[in-house]
């Protein structure tokens, strides 16, 4: 299943948001607590200094106690050396002695801090909760005692964590919506570019992108459109050139047939008129054979030219492979009498032109007899393979180099680089390939265990 680029980006964005939310939540639980405690300590120090400055003004002192309690949730009391409460914003009765407060004063006196205050975490037995406690002297007879429940700090941290989660979820939803809207035009144009480039690979240059923008996507679109136009011109020119060459070969072949036939006729007349001249008879025979060779080449060139033409058409009909096997057997028995040949075709019916199929098989047989080891059996097979039928001809012989196997199917190609004279024109295998293409099949060569197998396939008629 393919996932589009836009949703990949959304997935990455959501993953980043989720990881960030998780990291911030963990960090808030680890770092915010000591930060809040330090901030509370600084607040206590500031207010302790203010209270010390206004210790003689009871009204101002009470205002400061009220302010620190309401603004920061810090309970503040003033007590004397005996632990009696002298000033308080809470409901504690003045003059009342609380054990915990007298204990804090005793702790302060025992430690005699150099900084002039103590700041400790203590467990309050009364409320069964942890608190941070700040104690310092206001004057010789008064102590400032400040307490704040750690539970309140933890609640603040939980509020921050919830806020982070809410903000993260909001960003995820908003980001997904914004990206989906913003990227739609981008991804639509990318899909269009993909479709057009795929059409270009299939030599279809009709559609253009026409994306008008000065950004990088616009430059890419302009480059693809320009490339499409240039390729279209080049391929049209190449097609015209190829068609011109095919027409030239076809015209030349037609023009050669008449003079060759004429020359051959004159040679036959000369042989009749000079029957007693053995030397002239031999020369005429050689010349006539050369004419036959040239005539065979011209016929092959004309047939190949017809098969390569865009207007080429051949009749196809449902044909049993047994009928093709019988035709091949008759031809091999006639043309290669004495050659050991085995034929085995699996029964099937294929939609084909039996004349072209038979000619292609016989081209393989001709090569096998010519280039294979002498007095070795030629094996002709027809096999069903999945949704295709494969015709193959196998002979014993030297393996064909890998670099030459693809070239053998080219027109006029010979693996003999010296181009020695023989009965091969380098057209037969090209005609086999064209026959396979006409039928919607493929060709190939397999060299294994001292054997060379040439094959071509056609689709099975379903």
Secondary structure, DSSP 4 states (H G I P E B T S, - for coil): ----HHHHHHHHHHHHHHHHHHHHHHHIIIIIHHHHHHHHHHHHHHHHHHHHHTTT-HHHHHHHHHHHHHHH--EEEEE-TT-BEEEESSSPPTT-B-HHHHHHHHHHHHH--TTSEEEEEEEETTTTEEEEEEEEESSSS-EEEEEEEHHHHHHHHHHHHHHHHHHHHHHHHHHHHHHHHHHHHHHHHHHHHHHHHHHHHTT----------SSHHHHHHHHHHHHHHHHHHHHHHHHHHHHHHHHHHHHHHHHHHHHHHHHHHHHHHHHHHTTT-HHHHHHHHHHHHHHHHHHHHHHHHHHHHHHHSTT-----EEEEHHHHHHHHHHHHHHHTTTS-EEEEE---EEEE-HHHHHHHHHHHHHHHHHHSPTT--EEEEEEEETTEEEEEEEEE-PPPPHHHHTGGGSTT--S-TT---SS--S-HHHHHHHHHHHTT--EEEEEETTEEEEEEEEE---
